[in-house]
Amino acid sequence: MKAWTPTRIAVASVVAFALIYIAFGSNGWGSPADNEQPIGEISRWCERVEDGLLREPVNALGNLGFVVAGLAMLRVLARDRTAGEPNQFTGHTPLVLLYASATIFLGPGSAVMHGTHTFFGAWIDNVSMVAYILIPWLYNLSRLGRWTQPTLFRTYGALLAVYAAGYWFIAPDLGIGLEFFDISIGLWIISELLHRYWSPSMRILSGFFGFVIAFVFGITPAEMLAAPGEYWWVVFFWLPGLLATNPPDTERRYVPWFWVGVGSFMIAYAIWLTGTNEHAWCRPDSIIQAHAIWHLLSAVATWGFFRFLRTEQPRVPVEATPAATPTNR
């Protein structure tokens, strides 16, 4: 594969998406989804709904950050001298190309939702988010479970297909109260904890860390205990520990890029909370929209995690300390 071929394909795909979007939207987008507001009113994400190609112009265009981030990744990969050595996030390996493609996909996916206000837009937006978030935690489990690459890709494809079909034909929560994107954030952090601190006891204890993650995002253990039927999915907190049957054979540097990714996402999440039509800070006619900033900072997070995963190196076994040799006196 030539160095710049993936970049050219990505650029062509983005251009093709824009042309198709314009072609389909030239006659309007028809009736909005049941949870969207009509033209002239304030959308769920604060921006006033407009006629034309983009129902929420600022929020939709804020997704260009993902496209820029993904193309920047491909630019870095095109300049790598090796592929897959010393890790799978160098050169044009299938895994890193999937990661960069999923990052780019986040842009058009979310843009269609904010731009069209259709059910299809909501579906493709959520599919794009799950397509991205599955990668890091499945990759971690593939390292800890010694999966082959075909197993990793088959598992990824199966989970994404189940989610896409379940959302389309049943409900966003698949009819069982399971939010794929939300639970995947927890599984990512738990699997990263296991990658960093793996031990037989940590395989058991790591599941409890899921409650800490849920608390950070506003769900307390008391709430979960009070409604076990609603929060049944906490059992998945122990999935990484169950599948992490081996210690990691690689190690990563967490400073600075892991924390750049985490910090960007958490700031973005805090801003996301203010970007609704019910928040006191909502300014529907402003060109500065909190939800658009959420998109841009989330794009920075994808870049941070990309750079973080590129620090992965084979773990050097700790050599046994030679026994002390007695000396003659």
Secondary structure, DSSP 8 states (H G I E B T S, - for coil): --TTHHHHHHHHHHHHHHHHHHHHHTT---S--TTS--TTSB-TTSSB--SSS-SSHHHHHTTHHHHHHHHHHHHHHHT-SSSSSSSTTSSS-HHHHHHHHHHHHHHHHHHHHHHH-SHHHHHHHHHHHHHHHHHHHHHHHHHHHT--HHHHHHHHHHHHHHHHHHHHHT-TTTTTT--HHHHHHHHHHHHHHHHHH--HHHHHHGGGHHHHHHHHTT--HHHHHH-TTTTGGGGGGGHHHHH--S--SEE---TTHHHHHHHHHHHHHHHHHH-STTSTT--TT-S--HHHHHHHHHHHHHHHHHHHHTT-EE---------------
